[in-house]
Amino acid sequence: MTMGKFKLTKQEKAWVLYDVGNSAFTMMVTTLIPILFKNLASDAGISDTTYLSYWGYIGSIATLLVALIGPVFGTLADRKGFKKPIFTVALVIGVVSCAVLGFAWSWISFLVIFLIAKVAYSSSLVFYDAMLPESTTEDRMDDVSSQGYAFGYIGSCIPFIISIVVVFLFGMDNPTGFTIALLINAVWWLVMTIPLLKTYRQTSFVEATGNPFAQSFGRLWKTFREMRSQKHIFLFLLAFFFYIDGVYTIIDMAVAYGEAVGLDSIGLVLALLVTQFVAFPFAILFGRLASKYNTSLLIKICIVAYSIVIVFAIFLTKQWQFWVLAVWVGMFQGGVQALSRSYFGKIIPAENSGEYFGLFDICGKGAAFMGTTLIAVVTQITGKQNMGVGALLIVFIFGFLMFNVADKACSRAAKN
């Protein structure tokens, strides 16, 4: 894993490989899993509009659960010897849930198993993100974070291509192909994590004794109080909450939206495969650009680009339009994710990385409930899917404005 003169260390490679592993599950969530759920929902007589709403609601429930447990897990992760074991538990639950998801016997059981898988996946990312400051140095953080997303995008294409071939061979209406595909991705996720489990050593931690859960709540409350004197961190998290909420909503709902407006399932899946290939070089490009340009400027460009995506999606009615949207999203997806993660990693204390990244993941992968709920509610009220998607523009506008305020506060804090 090299790019130009930038070479990853052994620990950095192991850290990046977890992105390669878990991104396989992400690809399934954004492509084949919604199609499988739609098949189950259709068999039960559920309409397309109701299907989209149910998919949005289950995404909201999953992210709200992570929002509740993420900070607690984060504070636990900062205790000596806790980070890797809890990460491993979340990993195992996620992998097993992914593997058994294809055996769901009804749309309700499917949603329950998916909920467990999504919560475990998102929880594992709390610890994974918190490992970043320990896996590299501050001056390499933008690059390493970007390569994590970049290789995650391109690496996940390997099990995904195998999966879609299997699904297509059995047929889009045959659950057997989906079951095999989910098993393949579960194994890939686990195997790609082994290097990180072998090499990672927790070097930054908080010395603590006594009941870990009780103290975690106490430390979490203390962190919230300390944020009064660290307003730059609070303001960034608030801004991040809004704009990344929109980003993850688009990722999670893209295929479901395309299905709901009547686009071809195979075309939707292939378009999002193209997104992964486009995202790979652009994620690395944004990491390189961060060494020449202000990281905050690049994040702002990405937010504006996503706002354009929403406007375009409102008028989406044809397959070629979805392909254009998929390419456009791929250009900025990795950039906004990677740079936001590294930006945050630079403004927090390393010894409390787990605690702070627990809050970070509430606002990111663990709290994309606002966008999915917004789409679900507006779609149900209006009966128009494009109106639901269009409502996402609000979160990007507010996120952009708040990020401007947060960036100024971070600049002032860095000078003091």
Disulfide bonds with the S-S distance in Angstrom:
none
